[in-house]
Amino acid sequence: MDKVLITGITGFVGSHLADHCLERGQEVFGFRRYHLSSMHNVAHISDRINWVDCDMIDPKAVAKAVGIVLPDQIFH
């Protein structure tokens, strides 16, 4: 199963991309800023997403998270 990482998963485009990837049978990982992210767009699939709390403005945090997930594809 392919792993995909979506950085803007809680937004309009990211949430639709997540729907599509899940329909294709891909394992979906999503970055979220736990204190800022609205979950409205992904409420219907939230339990099927592997959440990664990561502040995208911290390059070391992003590199660490990507190194842990080891995605086949990254969508930003």
N, C-alpha and C positions, 0 to 999 in steps of 0.2 A: 504494500500500500504506500503510495506516495505521500510524503509529508509536505504540506504547504504552510508557510508563515505569512500572515497578513498583518501589516503594521497598522493600518487604519481601519481595522475590522469593525469598529463600532459606528463608523460613518455610513453614509448612504451607499457609496460605491463598494466599500469594503464588506458591508453586510450582504449585498447582493452577490458579490464574488464568493463569499463564504457559503451561501446557499448553493451556488453552482458547484463548488468544489465538493461539498458534502454529497450532493446528488451524484457526483462522479465517483464516490467512494473513497475520496481522499481524506487523510487525517489532517484536520485543520487546527493550527495553532494561531492564536491572536495576541498581539501586544495590546496591552491596555495600561493606561495611567489610572491606577485604582482610585485616585482622589478626584479625577476630572472626567472620566469617561461616562457618557450616558449609555445605558444598556438598552434603550428603547428599540433601536433598529435590529438588535440581535436577540431580543427576549425569547423569540420562538425557537431559537437554535442554541441558546446559551449553554445548555447542558451537553451539547455535542461538540463544543469547542474546548480545546486545551488552552487555558488562559495562562499567559505569561505577563506578570507585572513588570513593566520595564519603562523607564523614562527615556524616550527617544533622543533627548538632547545630551545624554551621557554616552559617548562612544564606547567606553569600556563596558558599560552595562549592556549595550546592544550586542557587542562582540561576545560577551559572556553568554547571553541568552541564546544567540544564534549557535554558539558552540555546544550548548546543551541540547537544543532542539535538533540540530543537524538537518534542516529542511532540504528537500529536493528542489523546491522553488520558493522564492521570496517575492511577495507582491507589496509594493510600497506606493 
